[in-house]
Amino acid sequence: MHESHIRHARPADADALGELDRETWSPVHAVLPRPVPPYAPFFDANHRPEDFLVAEEVGSRAVLGYIRLVPPTPLASNQHVRQIQGLAVADRARGHGIGRSLLRAACGEARRQGAVRITLRVLSHNTPARALYEAEGFTVEGVLPGEFRIEGRYVDDVIMGRALGA
């Protein structure tokens, strides 16, 4: 079993996070094509280290997963909301509660930032992710039917959210 702790990402995590992103790419959750070299930098002006929480293996300090948490828009009128825009767990670490730990840490971080709601989008055919989100109190708040065409199939984009209690 992988014992981990959650921390904020650091610029030095870029290579490990990029490698994790490529390792975990799947049409079950990705709306972009499989990444090919030369790889884009993991961090950029819209994907800053401070937007990510990282699950790090205790002892080895290996990156086991990440979650990205950002305001959904730059508008002042919805700064009370945070949105999860990316969650990945290394294949070798799946089934050990790391995704759940990252999700709970993101909810805690969103509350710390003053948010009262948290939302996310998930592809309808991503059954494991949807089950995790539902188990953590997220409910379906909307569905965009056939929003994406992935590997020749139309896939719904499911919008989920939940209130952040104290």
Secondary structure, DSSP 4 states (H G I P E B T S, - for coil): ---EEEEE--GGGHHHHHHHHHHH--TTT-SSPPP-SSPPPS-BTTB-GGGEEEEEETTT--EEEEEEEE-SSS-GGGTTEEEEEEEEE-GGGTTSSHHHHHHHHHHHHHHHTT-SEEEEEEETT-HHHHHHHHHTT-EEEEEEEEEEEETTEEEEEEEEEEE---
